[in-house]
Amino acid sequence: MRMTVIGTGYVGTVHAACMADIGHQVLGIDIDAERIASLSAGRAPIHEDGLDELLARTVASGRLRFSTSLAEGAAFAGTHFMCVGTPQRPDSKAADLRYVDSVVDGLAPHLRPGTLIVGKSTVPVGTAARLAERLADMTPGTEVAWNPEFLREGSAVEDTMRPERLVVGVTSQHAEAVLRAIYAPMIAAGVPFFCTDPATAELVKVAANSFLATKISFINAMAEVCDAAGADASVLARAIGADSRIGPRFLAPGLGFGGSCFPKDIRAFAARAEEIGAGEAVAFLHEVDRINTRQRQRTVERARRLLGGSFTGRRIAVLGAAFKPGSDDVRDSPALVVAAALHQQGAEVRVHDPEAVDNARAVHPELTYALDVDKACEDADLVLHLTDWPEYQDIDPAALATLVRSPVLLDARNRLDPRSWAAAGWAVHAPGRPRLSPPVPSQAKVAALAGGAS
């Protein structure tokens, strides 16, 4: 089938490449001419596992092309996927729909009857109905459907090719048939296909994100209680996660969520619920948001206590800048927020990240960046683990202890092995967990060491 994908950010680039890979003819469209040139050359402008190879392959095949022209897109295909951003508005917590509206207004003069516009952007419930009404006046015979994405940065290609479910909100059998044909390989492979109305499809996305955000904030709230009570949140999380009604995923006490989705999506959902008279039903989301944001300040305060109450003249190594591993995305990154706060309060901060250093430097050029972990940790008074990249679990804590000024680790992600670090001479601190100190040598060992020294 022929289709366009309008907006070539994370969602659009991945969706376009994956649709071309399963055999469709795809035209990707964006107003950013530099990005379109890069994509046309088969180069992904973002770091995403497997995307570079997929993009190069589909562009070389001729099934994937790119353009800056909506008119060309309207002439090319009768099905258009909208993948533009819906950021938080600068003046409120509501979603900013200017980019969605701009696509519809730009396409409208060029559309023909029978065109299907399929939204993939995360939007407030009722957006599809509003756009359909708007298009009815400009281009009669155009239909709007909603097909929310459920991609996780770091595994977006896998999530598109082998999704856990497909959700489409349509108002006609024609739209359902088109979407079933587009996703035929996935449906044939047994992926659950939920066909519903547009409002329900819009809500599925924000409801899923709200539930996951709530789960993360819940375990972080429990970690705060564990800190006060002297209990262990990591054991608590495993124990309650063993209950099949709860499950272990997203129950990792730590620095909380960030990125371009969860924070703005739960705020926009709460704002939209207020608009339609259902604000009380989701009032708990405000507390979910507050708990999450509080983890960043709690991390800064814990670091201050570990350094004796002041950051002035102290060197801190920060491991991680991306908001999550597997991505170079630093939008609303808890790690980068903490690093910037440490710098603003007088610390000398050195940041390492396997992929996100360039993006981090563009946002916070005042920080110092290191290309390897050793350089970041040289003469550090404190090491902070803020993004749980697998590379950091492979660090040799004994070797790293020889480079730092003081072997103190604050594992704000609760992902490193505290016992192995403590055994290597580190004082290990993590949210919701008792402090682990280096083992104290026995008196016999101390005597032997003293004898050897003499």
SVG drawing of the C-alpha trace seen along z (x, -y; Angstrom):
<svg xmlns="http://www.w3.org/2000/svg" viewBox="-19 -31 78 47">
<polyline fill="none" stroke="black" stroke-width="0.4" points="0.0,0.0 1.0,-3.6 1.1,-5.9 2.7,-9.0 4.2,-9.5 4.1,-13.1 6.6,-14.1 9.9,-12.3 10.8,-12.4 11.2,-9.2 7.7,-7.8 7.6,-8.9 11.0,-7.8 10.6,-4.4 7.1,-3.9 8.1,-5.0 11.1,-2.6 9.2,0.3 6.2,-0.1 8.6,-0.2 10.4,2.9 7.2,4.9 6.6,4.0 4.6,0.7 5.5,-2.3 6.2,-5.1 6.8,-8.9 8.1,-10.5 7.4,-14.2 8.8,-16.9 9.3,-20.7 13.0,-20.3 14.9,-20.2 18.2,-19.2 16.5,-16.2 14.9,-15.2 18.3,-15.4 19.8,-13.2 17.0,-10.6 17.1,-10.6 20.8,-9.6 19.7,-6.7 21.1,-8.3 18.9,-8.3 19.0,-11.7 18.4,-9.8 20.0,-6.9 17.7,-3.9 18.7,-0.3 18.6,1.2 17.2,-2.0 20.3,-2.9 20.4,0.4 16.7,0.5 16.6,-3.0 19.6,-2.4 18.0,0.8 14.5,-0.6 15.8,-3.8 18.1,-1.7 15.1,0.5 13.2,-2.5 10.2,-1.8 11.0,-4.7 11.5,-8.3 11.3,-11.6 10.0,-15.1 9.2,-18.5 6.0,-18.9 2.5,-18.1 1.1,-18.6 3.5,-15.9 2.3,-13.7 -1.4,-14.2 -0.7,-13.3 1.3,-10.2 -1.2,-8.4 -4.7,-8.4 -3.6,-7.3 -1.6,-9.7 -0.1,-8.9 0.3,-11.9 3.3,-11.5 4.0,-15.1 4.8,-16.2 2.2,-17.2 4.4,-19.0 3.1,-20.6 1.8,-24.1 4.0,-26.9 1.1,-28.5 -0.5,-25.4 -0.2,-21.7 -2.5,-21.0 -1.2,-19.5 -0.1,-21.9 -1.9,-20.7 -0.6,-23.4 1.5,-20.9 -1.4,-18.5 -3.7,-21.3 -0.9,-22.6 -0.7,-19.2 -4.4,-19.1 -4.6,-22.6 -1.6,-22.1 -3.0,-18.8 -6.7,-20.0 -6.4,-22.0 -4.7,-19.0 -6.9,-16.1 -9.4,-14.1 -12.6,-12.4 -11.9,-9.0 -8.6,-10.1 -7.9,-8.6 -5.8,-10.6 -4.5,-8.4 -3.3,-10.0 -0.5,-8.3 0.4,-11.3 -0.6,-11.2 -3.5,-13.7 -6.3,-14.7 -9.5,-12.6 -11.8,-14.2 -9.1,-15.4 -10.0,-13.0 -13.6,-14.2 -12.6,-17.8 -10.3,-17.3 -13.0,-15.4 -15.4,-18.2 -12.8,-20.7 -12.0,-18.7 -15.7,-18.2 -16.0,-21.9 -12.8,-22.0 -12.6,-18.6 -15.8,-16.6 -15.3,-12.8 -12.1,-12.8 -12.0,-10.5 -10.0,-10.7 -8.9,-7.6 -6.6,-7.2 -3.9,-4.5 -1.8,-5.3 1.8,-4.3 3.2,-2.3 6.9,-2.6 9.6,-2.6 12.7,-4.6 15.6,-2.1 13.3,0.7 11.1,-1.3 11.9,0.8 11.1,4.1 8.0,2.5 6.8,1.5 7.6,4.8 6.4,7.0 3.9,4.9 2.1,6.2 -1.1,4.9 -2.6,2.8 -5.3,0.3 -7.3,-1.6 -10.2,-4.0 -12.3,-4.3 -15.7,-5.5 -16.2,-3.3 -15.6,0.2 -13.5,-1.3 -11.0,-2.8 -10.8,0.5 -10.2,2.4 -7.3,0.1 -5.7,0.4 -6.1,4.2 -4.4,4.3 -1.5,2.1 -0.9,4.2 -1.6,7.6 1.8,9.2 1.4,8.3 -2.2,9.5 -1.2,12.7 1.5,13.2 -1.1,13.1 -0.8,9.6 -4.1,8.6 -6.0,6.1 -8.4,3.8 -10.9,2.0 -12.9,-0.7 -14.1,-4.3 -11.5,-7.2 -12.2,-8.5 -11.4,-5.1 -8.3,-4.7 -7.1,-8.1 -7.7,-7.2 -6.0,-3.8 -2.6,-5.6 -2.9,-8.1 -4.4,-5.5 -1.5,-3.1 1.1,-5.8 -0.8,-7.0 -0.9,-3.5 2.8,-2.9 3.7,-6.4 1.6,-5.6 3.4,-2.3 6.8,-4.1 5.8,-6.8 4.2,-4.3 7.4,-2.3 9.4,-5.6 6.9,-6.6 7.5,-3.3 11.3,-3.9 10.8,-7.2 8.9,-5.3 11.7,-2.7 14.3,-5.4 12.4,-6.7 11.8,-3.3 15.2,-1.7 13.6,0.9 14.8,2.2 12.7,1.0 14.4,3.4 13.2,6.5 9.8,4.9 9.5,4.4 10.4,8.0 8.0,9.3 5.0,7.3 6.0,7.9 5.7,11.6 2.0,11.1 0.6,12.0 -2.0,9.2 0.8,6.6 3.8,8.0 7.4,6.9 7.8,4.5 8.1,0.8 8.7,1.5 12.3,0.4 12.8,-2.4 15.0,-5.1 15.2,-8.5 11.8,-8.3 10.6,-8.8 11.4,-11.5 11.6,-11.9 9.2,-13.4 6.1,-11.2 5.2,-10.3 5.6,-13.7 3.7,-15.7 1.2,-13.0 -0.1,-12.6 -0.3,-16.4 -2.2,-16.7 -4.6,-13.9 -5.3,-15.6 -5.9,-18.9 -8.2,-17.4 -10.2,-15.5 -10.8,-18.9 -12.1,-20.3 -14.6,-17.6 -15.8,-17.5 -13.9,-14.4 -11.0,-16.1 -11.7,-14.4 -11.4,-11.0 -7.7,-11.5 -6.8,-13.9 -4.3,-11.3 -2.1,-12.0 -1.1,-15.3 0.4,-13.5 2.1,-10.9 3.7,-13.9 4.8,-15.5 6.3,-12.2 8.2,-11.8 9.6,-15.3 10.5,-15.1 13.0,-12.2 15.3,-14.6 15.5,-17.0 15.9,-14.1 18.9,-12.9 20.5,-16.3 19.9,-16.6 21.3,-13.1 24.4,-14.0 24.8,-17.1 24.6,-15.2 27.2,-12.7 29.6,-15.5 29.2,-17.0 26.6,-19.6 28.2,-21.6 29.1,-21.1 31.6,-23.9 34.9,-22.7 33.8,-19.1 34.1,-17.0 31.1,-14.8 31.1,-12.1 27.7,-11.6 27.1,-8.4 24.3,-9.0 22.7,-11.9 20.0,-10.3 16.6,-10.0 16.8,-6.2 19.3,-3.6 19.3,-2.8 18.5,-6.4 20.3,-9.7 17.2,-11.6 17.8,-14.1 14.4,-15.8 13.3,-16.1 16.1,-13.8 16.2,-13.3 19.9,-12.6 20.6,-15.9 18.3,-17.9 20.3,-16.5 23.7,-17.1 22.7,-20.8 21.4,-21.3 24.7,-20.0 26.7,-22.4 24.5,-25.4 25.1,-24.7 28.8,-24.8 30.0,-21.3 32.4,-20.5 30.4,-18.0 31.8,-15.6 29.2,-13.7 29.6,-10.5 27.0,-8.9 27.5,-6.3 25.3,-8.0 23.8,-11.3 26.9,-13.5 26.3,-15.7 22.7,-16.3 23.4,-16.9 26.1,-19.5 23.7,-21.3 21.3,-21.8 23.8,-22.3 27.1,-23.5 28.2,-24.6 28.8,-21.0 32.0,-19.1 31.7,-16.0 34.0,-12.9 34.3,-10.4 35.0,-7.5 34.0,-6.5 37.5,-6.7 37.9,-10.3 34.6,-11.2 35.5,-9.6 39.1,-10.9 39.6,-12.4 35.8,-12.4 34.5,-12.9 31.2,-11.2 30.0,-9.0 26.3,-9.3 24.7,-6.5 21.8,-8.3 21.0,-6.4 21.1,-2.6 23.1,-1.8 24.2,1.8 27.8,0.6 27.8,-0.8 27.0,2.7 30.2,3.9 32.4,1.4 35.1,2.9 34.5,1.1 37.9,2.1 39.7,0.5 37.5,-2.6 38.2,-2.9 41.9,-3.6 40.9,-6.7 38.5,-8.5 39.4,-10.8 36.7,-9.2 35.0,-5.8 31.4,-6.9 28.6,-5.7 25.1,-7.1 23.2,-4.6 20.1,-6.7 18.9,-4.0 19.3,-1.1 20.7,1.1 24.4,1.7 25.3,4.6 25.8,3.0 27.7,5.9 30.3,6.1 30.9,2.3 31.0,2.5 33.5,5.4 35.7,3.3 35.9,0.6 33.0,-1.7 30.4,-3.2 27.1,-2.5 24.0,-4.5 20.7,-4.0 17.1,-5.2 15.1,-3.0 18.0,-0.8 20.2,-0.6 23.7,-1.9 26.4,0.7 29.9,-0.1 33.2,1.5 33.9,4.6 35.9,3.9 39.1,6.1 39.4,8.5 41.9,7.7 44.1,10.6 44.1,9.2 44.9,5.7 47.8,7.1 49.1,9.0 49.0,5.9 50.7,3.9 53.4,6.5 53.9,6.5 54.3,2.7 57.0,2.9"/>
</svg>
